[in-house]
Amino acid sequence: MKILLIGASGTIGKAVAAELGARHDIITAGRSSGDVQIDICDLASIRAAYEKVGALDAVVSTAGKVHFGDFAEMDDEKYRIGINDKLMGQVNLVLIGRDYVTDRASFTLTTGILTKDPIRYGSSASMVNGAVEAFVRAAAIEMPAGLRINAVSPGVIAEAMEGYGPFFRGHDPVPAAKAALGYAKSVEGLQTGQIFELF
């Protein structure tokens, strides 16, 4: 398969590239690195990237940022970071990508454990992850041409615990290579409208 992997330079992205790259043709993409550059907050950038790479059998997004902050200090601007980036950025990868993928292609988006297990400073991440998961379930029932869509919801990644550990006390970290298996299941399987949880 020809797979576009957005967020390929990140911790999860690298693990997904290693997992799927053993069997498929991976085109890496990122805001400032990879085979093709893409800013998921910019519709023109998304379209230009799809135009450059041509027809695809799968699109995988491990990209998307949110603002972590004390709820008492959160405001519209801080919430919109996650809404514009991790939520609508991933949604627009699907909306625009429908025109650039083969029949029966798949889209795989990324959410996270904070959907179900919120932490202090993580209200934006929880909100955005929940919205992405609802979008995946709803879009799956209307996808044309046999297209599939799923999301992977990993726990805190073991390789990121040095930075995130203080916020995830009591959580059992997930190695990036284990999280990558959820993306393989989504891309290489037949299910759609699923949230593959790797906690």
Secondary structure, 3 states (H helix, E strand, C coil): CEEEEECCCCHHHHHHHHHHHCCCEEEEEECCCECEECCCCCHHHHHHHHHHHCCEEEEEECCCCCCCCCHHHCCHHHHHHHHHHHHHHHHHHHHHHCCCEEEEEEEEEECCHHHCCCCCCCHHHHHHHHHHHHHHHHHHCCCCCCCEEEEEEECCEHHHHHHHHHHCCCCCCECHHHHHHHHHHHHHCCCCCCEEEEC
